[in-house]
């Protein structure tokens, strides 16, 4: 039996680089070695590097997406992308793979571009029965009229990079005086800044895969942050958040979240495993926060916990992803 030659593409150029490398290590360990010949490739700007068990490093040949180790050449047949931020989650890497004719695990280039850009995501799902926070979008050089922003959206506010992940550059502000500094921080991560009204309620993460044959809606996770919101520290520091899977919520709310999750997945033309986050207000109304087209897969990440809660291992999860993406590629 010929094993599928997989390049597990990890790392990336963003602030989420180390998180992606941790996720890649978990996935590599979980994949069935009898089915797959897996090599982890660390992408960092122009360097695409495989590190052998003995510590020696070898560059990927980007001309044909191959790797030669001690004279033995591997022609990769599949790319499993686990890069949060650029160049994986924003679609740039998918464009290269499309040109090379290599099937891959994540959303397409178009879908990735839409879901990584928060305002584009909101525009894509608008009018489909998905509730969204009101917002103001700023570009570099735009005048910041704090009085007008507060008059329009109220306080508190969330100020975030329009294109970034893991809550880097996100600030919750409670007064107009904090807006300028928060906008400056957000611009350090993105060329556009999104200012949104604060939706108060419980936060939930909804994992999903939709294949040609089946919808996989994972048990919903409630995210309880011990900080002002679910920021980077709360996400990745043990003890700063509680993540309850399955969430203790009414079945009617589960149904609403599942409907909005599948609707957003299809509206943004997603593929592969995706996590969509929501805030549910005290009256039971869900508001979509964002779509994570390449969610974290480390041991402490939400989607692997959801998969385990439904009796699915991480290896089985990626069996589904790989099989479905190969079918789509061969159509």
C-alpha positions in Angstrom: 0.0 0.0 0.0 1.4 3.4 -1.1 1.2 5.9 1.7 0.0 9.4 0.8 3.0 11.8 0.9 1.8 14.7 3.1 3.6 18.0 3.8 2.3 19.2 7.1 2.7 23.0 6.7 3.2 24.8 10.0 4.6 27.9 11.5 3.9 30.9 9.4 4.8 34.6 9.7 2.3 35.9 12.2 2.2 36.3 16.0 0.5 32.9 16.1 3.5 31.0 14.7 4.3 29.0 17.9 0.7 28.0 18.4 0.7 26.6 14.8 3.9 24.6 15.4 2.3 23.1 18.6 -0.8 22.2 16.6 1.3 20.6 13.9 3.2 18.4 16.4 -0.2 17.1 17.8 -1.5 16.4 14.3 1.7 14.7 13.2 1.6 12.4 16.2 -2.1 11.6 15.6 -2.0 10.7 11.9 -2.0 7.0 10.9 1.5 6.3 9.8 0.3 3.2 7.8 -1.8 5.5 5.6 0.4 8.7 5.5 4.0 9.6 5.0 4.1 12.9 6.9 6.8 15.5 7.1 6.4 18.7 9.1 7.5 21.7 7.1 8.2 24.9 9.0 7.3 28.0 6.9 8.8 31.3 8.0 8.8 33.9 5.3 10.9 32.5 2.3 12.2 29.6 4.4 10.3 26.3 4.0 12.3 23.9 6.1 12.1 20.2 7.1 14.1 19.3 10.2 15.2 15.6 10.2 15.3 13.6 13.4 19.0 14.1 13.6 18.5 17.9 13.5 19.7 18.5 10.0 17.6 20.9 8.0 16.5 20.6 4.4 14.8 23.2 2.2 11.6 22.4 0.2 12.0 23.0 -3.5 9.2 25.4 -4.2 9.5 24.9 -8.0 7.8 21.5 -7.7 6.8 21.2 -4.0 9.3 18.5 -3.3 11.9 17.6 -0.7 15.2 15.9 -1.1 16.9 14.3 2.0 20.3 12.6 1.5 19.6 12.1 -2.2 16.1 10.7 -1.7 13.4 12.9 -3.3 9.9 13.1 -1.9 7.3 14.6 -4.3 4.5 15.8 -2.0 1.0 14.7 -3.0 -1.0 16.6 -0.3 -0.7 19.6 1.9 -2.1 19.7 5.4 -2.2 23.3 6.4 -2.0 24.3 10.1 -0.8 27.9 9.8 -2.8 30.4 11.8 -2.5 33.9 10.3 -0.4 34.5 7.2 0.3 32.8 4.8 -2.1 30.0 5.7 -5.3 31.3 7.1 -5.4 34.3 4.7 -5.3 32.2 1.6 -1.9 33.1 0.2 -0.5 29.5 0.6 -3.6 28.1 -1.0 -3.0 30.1 -4.1 0.5 28.6 -4.5 -0.9 25.1 -4.0 -3.7 25.7 -6.5 -1.0 26.7 -9.1 1.0 23.6 -8.3 -2.0 21.3 -8.5 -1.7 20.1 -4.9 -4.8 19.2 -2.9 -5.0 20.6 0.6 -6.9 20.4 3.9 -8.2 23.8 4.4 -10.7 26.3 2.9 -9.9 27.5 -0.6 -8.0 30.6 -1.4 -11.2 32.7 -1.9 -12.9 31.3 1.2 -9.7 31.8 3.3 -9.4 35.4 2.2 -13.0 36.1 3.1 -12.9 34.4 6.5 -9.6 35.9 7.6 -10.9 39.4 6.8 -13.5 40.1 9.5 -15.5 42.8 7.6 -15.6 40.6 4.5 -16.9 37.7 6.7 -19.7 39.9 8.0 -20.6 41.0 4.5 -20.7 37.4 3.3 -23.1 36.2 6.0 -25.3 39.3 6.2 -28.9 38.7 5.3 -28.8 35.0 6.1 -30.4 35.2 9.5 -27.1 35.5 11.4 -27.0 38.3 14.0 -23.9 40.5 13.9 -22.5 43.3 16.1 -22.7 46.8 14.6 -19.3 48.1 13.6 -17.1 51.0 12.3 -14.2 50.1 9.9 -11.1 52.3 10.0 -8.2 52.4 7.5 -4.8 53.8 8.0 -5.0 57.6 7.9 -8.7 57.7 8.6 -9.8 60.4 11.2 -10.9 58.9 14.5 -14.0 60.7 15.7 -14.4 59.1 19.1 -17.5 61.0 20.0 -19.3 59.9 16.9 -18.1 56.3 17.4 -19.4 56.2 21.0 -22.7 57.9 19.9 -23.2 55.2 17.2 -22.0 52.1 19.0 -22.1 53.0 22.7 -19.7 51.7 25.4 -18.0 49.4 26.1 -16.4 48.6 22.6 -14.2 46.0 21.1 -11.4 47.3 19.0 -9.6 44.7 16.9 -7.4 44.2 13.8 -9.6 43.4 10.8 -7.3 40.6 9.8 -5.6 38.7 12.6 -6.2 35.9 15.0 -5.8 34.6 18.6 -7.0 38.0 19.8 -3.7 39.7 19.1 -4.2 43.4 19.1 -7.7 43.2 20.5 -8.8 45.6 23.3 -12.0 46.0 25.2 -12.4 49.7 26.0 -14.8 51.2 28.5 -14.3 54.9 27.9 -13.8 57.2 24.9 -10.3 58.1 26.2 -9.1 54.5 25.6 -10.1 54.4 21.9 -7.0 56.1 20.4 -4.5 53.8 22.1 -6.5 50.7 21.3 -6.8 51.6 17.6 -3.0 52.1 17.5 -2.5 48.7 19.0 -4.9 47.1 16.5 -3.1 48.8 13.6 0.1 47.0 14.7 -1.5 43.7 13.6 -3.5 44.8 10.5 -3.9 47.6 7.9 -7.6 48.0 8.9 -9.2 48.2 12.3 -12.7 47.1 13.3 -14.6 48.8 16.1 -17.6 46.8 17.3 -20.3 47.3 19.8 -19.9 45.0 22.8 -22.4 42.1 22.9 -22.8 40.9 26.4 -23.4 37.2 27.1 -21.9 33.7 27.1 -19.3 32.8 24.6 -19.4 29.5 22.6 -17.2 27.8 20.0 -18.8 25.6 17.4 -16.7 23.2 15.4 -18.0 21.9 12.1 -17.0 20.0 8.9 -19.4 19.7 6.0 -18.5 17.0 3.5 -20.4 15.8 0.4 -21.9 13.1 2.5 -22.4 14.5 6.0 -22.6 17.4 8.3 -20.3 17.0 11.4 -21.5 19.4 14.0 -19.3 18.9 17.1 -20.5 19.3 20.7 -20.6 23.0 21.4 -18.0 24.4 23.9 -18.7 27.2 26.3 -15.7 29.5 26.9 -15.6 31.1 30.3 -12.7 33.6 30.5 -11.3 34.7 33.8 -10.1 37.9 32.2 -12.1 40.8 30.7 -12.6 38.7 27.5 -11.2 35.6 25.8 -7.8 37.2 24.9 -4.5 35.6 24.0 -3.5 35.0 27.6 -6.9 33.4 28.5 -6.7 31.2 25.4 -3.2 29.9 26.0 -2.5 30.2 29.7 -3.6 27.3 31.9 -6.1 28.4 34.5 -7.2 31.6 32.9 -10.3 30.1 31.2 -12.7 27.2 31.6 -13.9 25.4 28.4 -16.9 23.3 29.0 -17.7 20.6 26.4 -20.6 19.9 25.8 -21.9 23.3 26.9 -24.8 23.3 29.4 -27.4 25.2 27.3 -30.9 24.8 26.2 -31.6 22.6 23.1 -33.3 25.5 21.4 -30.1 27.5 21.7 -28.1 24.6 20.4 -30.4 24.4 17.4 -29.9 28.1 16.7 -26.2 27.9 17.0 -26.0 24.8 14.7 -28.2 26.5 12.1 -26.1 29.7 12.1 -22.9 27.6 12.1 -23.8 25.7 9.0 -25.3 28.8 7.3 -22.0 30.7 7.8 -19.9 27.8 6.7 -21.8 27.6 3.4 -22.1 31.3 2.9 -18.3 31.7 3.1 -17.8 28.5 1.0 -15.7 26.9 3.7 -14.2 23.4 3.6 -12.3 21.3 6.0 -12.6 21.7 9.8 -13.7 25.2 10.9 -14.6 26.7 14.3 -17.2 29.5 14.5 -17.5 31.6 17.6 -20.6 33.2 19.0 -21.9 35.3 21.9 -25.3 34.4 23.2 -27.1 37.2 25.0 -29.2 36.6 28.2 -32.4 36.4 26.1 -30.9 33.5 24.1 -30.0 35.5 20.9 -26.7 34.3 19.3 -24.3 36.8 17.6 -21.5 35.5 15.4 -18.1 36.8 16.4 -15.7 35.3 13.8 -14.9 32.3 11.7 -11.6 30.4 12.3 -10.8 28.6 9.1 -7.7 26.9 10.6 -8.5 26.5 14.3 -5.9 25.4 16.8 -5.2 21.7 17.1 -2.9 21.6 20.1 -3.7 19.4 23.1 -5.5 22.3 24.8 -7.4 23.5 21.8 -11.2 23.6 21.5 -11.9 21.5 18.4 -9.8 18.4 19.5 -11.7 18.5 22.8 -15.0 18.6 20.9 -14.0 15.7 18.7 -13.1 13.6 21.7 -16.4 14.4 23.3 -18.2 12.9 20.3 -15.9 9.8 20.4 -13.6 10.9 17.5 -9.8 11.0 17.8 -7.7 13.7 16.1 -6.4 11.1 13.7 -10.0 10.1 12.7 -10.9 13.8 12.3 -8.1 14.3 9.8 -9.0 11.1 8.0 -12.3 12.7 7.3 -10.7 16.1 6.2 -8.2 14.4 4.0 -10.6 12.0 2.3 -13.1 14.8 1.6 -10.6 17.2 0.2 -9.1 14.6 -2.1 -12.6 13.8 -3.4 -13.2 17.5 -4.2 -9.8 17.8 -5.8 -10.4 14.8 -8.1 -13.9 15.9 -9.2 
